[in-house]
Amino acid sequence: MKKYEKDAEFMELVGHLIEHPRFKKLDGIVQHHHSTRMEHSINVAYTSYKIARKFGWDQKATARGGLLHDFFYYDWRVTKFKKSHAWIHPRIAVRNAKKLTSLSKKEEDIILKHMWGATIAFPRYKESYIVTMVDKYWAIKEATTPMRRTFVKPIRYSRKFLDSHNR
């Protein structure tokens, strides 16, 4: 059982969305080379939720908006639009999310504005900023997984080795 699945409060907020067949389709779509879109969305939602909870902010909107922020089915590396993927996919995600559940204004803003930085649309709510920043964090972490395995583990090992031999 994964950590987020053990968090009853988080699962109460988004468990039904995670289990929805339309959302589960994301599990077969590669997101950042080494994660699926479903894994990425859950990572963003759970991390964002924990931050919102810590600050006493709207954890429900943060968890739901974070979970649904990349709720689209096309491969963004292959499918091209006249406008940028950074602008298009949040709008598609909102449309798809509304087919599953009703969205609050805050949840809609979280989804629409999570690409701030790549787009000029400023988030309206502090919870939108959380998801925006957490999304970037997970995108980098997921995309660099093999590099971290190749370089970080040997560096840790060599530090331990050197420390044990410098006594």
C-alpha positions in Angstrom: 0.0 0.0 0.0 1.4 3.4 -1.0 1.8 6.2 1.5 -1.1 8.3 0.1 -3.4 5.3 0.2 -2.8 5.1 4.0 -3.8 8.7 4.4 -7.6 8.4 5.2 -8.2 12.1 5.0 -6.6 12.5 1.5 -8.4 9.4 0.2 -11.7 10.8 1.5 -11.1 13.9 -0.6 -9.9 12.2 -3.9 -10.0 8.5 -3.6 -13.2 8.3 -5.6 -11.5 10.3 -8.4 -8.4 8.1 -8.4 -10.6 5.0 -8.7 -12.7 6.4 -11.6 -12.2 4.5 -14.9 -11.6 7.7 -16.8 -8.8 8.8 -14.4 -7.3 5.3 -14.3 -6.7 5.6 -18.1 -3.9 8.0 -17.2 -1.9 5.1 -15.8 -1.0 3.9 -19.3 0.3 7.3 -20.4 3.9 8.2 -19.9 4.3 11.7 -18.4 7.9 12.7 -17.6 9.8 9.8 -19.2 9.9 7.7 -16.0 6.4 8.1 -14.6 2.8 7.7 -15.8 0.4 10.7 -15.9 -1.6 9.0 -13.1 1.5 8.6 -10.9 2.5 12.2 -11.6 -0.9 13.5 -10.8 -1.1 11.6 -7.5 2.4 12.8 -6.6 1.4 16.4 -7.2 -1.9 16.1 -5.4 -0.6 14.4 -2.3 2.5 16.6 -1.9 0.4 19.8 -2.5 -2.3 18.5 -0.1 0.3 18.0 2.7 1.6 21.5 2.2 -1.9 23.0 2.3 -2.7 21.1 5.4 0.5 22.2 7.1 -0.4 25.9 6.4 -4.1 25.5 7.3 -5.1 26.3 3.7 -7.8 24.7 1.6 -6.5 21.1 1.4 -9.6 19.8 -0.4 -9.3 22.2 -3.4 -5.5 21.7 -3.4 -5.8 17.9 -3.5 -8.5 17.9 -6.1 -7.0 20.5 -8.3 -3.6 18.9 -8.0 -5.0 15.5 -8.9 -6.8 16.8 -12.0 -4.2 19.3 -13.2 -2.9 17.1 -16.1 -6.2 15.2 -16.8 -5.7 14.8 -20.6 -5.0 11.8 -22.7 -2.8 12.8 -25.7 1.0 12.5 -25.8 2.2 16.1 -25.6 5.5 15.1 -27.3 3.6 13.9 -30.4 0.3 15.8 -30.6 0.8 19.5 -31.6 -1.7 22.3 -31.6 -1.6 25.9 -32.9 -1.2 27.1 -29.4 1.3 25.7 -27.0 0.8 22.6 -25.0 1.3 24.7 -21.8 -1.7 26.8 -22.7 -3.9 24.0 -24.2 -3.7 21.1 -21.8 -5.0 22.9 -18.7 -8.1 23.8 -20.6 -8.5 20.2 -21.7 -7.9 19.1 -18.2 -10.7 21.3 -16.8 -13.1 20.1 -19.5 -12.3 16.5 -18.6 -12.4 17.1 -14.9 -15.9 18.6 -15.2 -17.0 15.3 -16.8 -16.1 13.5 -13.5 -17.0 16.1 -10.8 -18.1 19.6 -10.2 -15.2 22.0 -9.7 -15.0 25.0 -7.3 -13.6 28.3 -8.7 -10.4 27.6 -6.8 -10.1 24.1 -8.2 -10.6 25.4 -11.7 -8.0 28.1 -11.1 -5.5 25.5 -9.8 -5.9 23.4 -13.0 -6.0 26.3 -15.4 -3.0 28.2 -13.9 -0.6 25.4 -12.9 1.6 26.2 -15.9 2.3 29.7 -14.7 5.9 30.5 -15.6 5.4 28.8 -19.0 2.3 30.9 -19.4 1.6 34.4 -18.2 -1.7 33.7 -16.4 -1.0 34.4 -12.7 -2.7 32.1 -10.3 -5.5 33.7 -8.2 -5.2 31.6 -5.1 -2.3 30.6 -2.8 -3.4 26.9 -3.3 -2.8 27.4 -7.1 0.8 28.5 -6.4 1.3 25.4 -4.3 0.2 23.1 -7.1 2.2 25.1 -9.7 5.5 24.8 -7.7 4.9 21.2 -6.6 4.2 20.3 -10.3 7.6 21.6 -11.3 9.3 19.8 -8.5 7.7 16.4 -9.5 8.3 17.0 -13.2 12.1 17.5 -12.5 12.2 14.6 -10.0 10.4 12.2 -12.3 12.4 13.2 -15.4 15.7 12.8 -13.7 15.1 9.5 -12.0 17.7 7.5 -13.9 20.2 10.3 -13.5 19.7 10.4 -9.8 20.1 6.6 -9.5 23.3 6.8 -11.6 25.0 9.8 -9.8 23.4 10.4 -6.4 23.7 6.9 -5.0 27.4 6.5 -5.9 28.1 9.9 -4.4 26.4 9.0 -1.1 28.3 5.7 -1.1 31.6 7.3 -1.8 31.0 9.8 1.0 30.3 7.0 3.5 33.3 5.1 2.3 35.6 8.2 2.6 34.2 9.1 6.0 34.7 5.5 7.3 38.3 5.5 6.1 39.2 9.0 7.4 38.7 8.1 11.1 
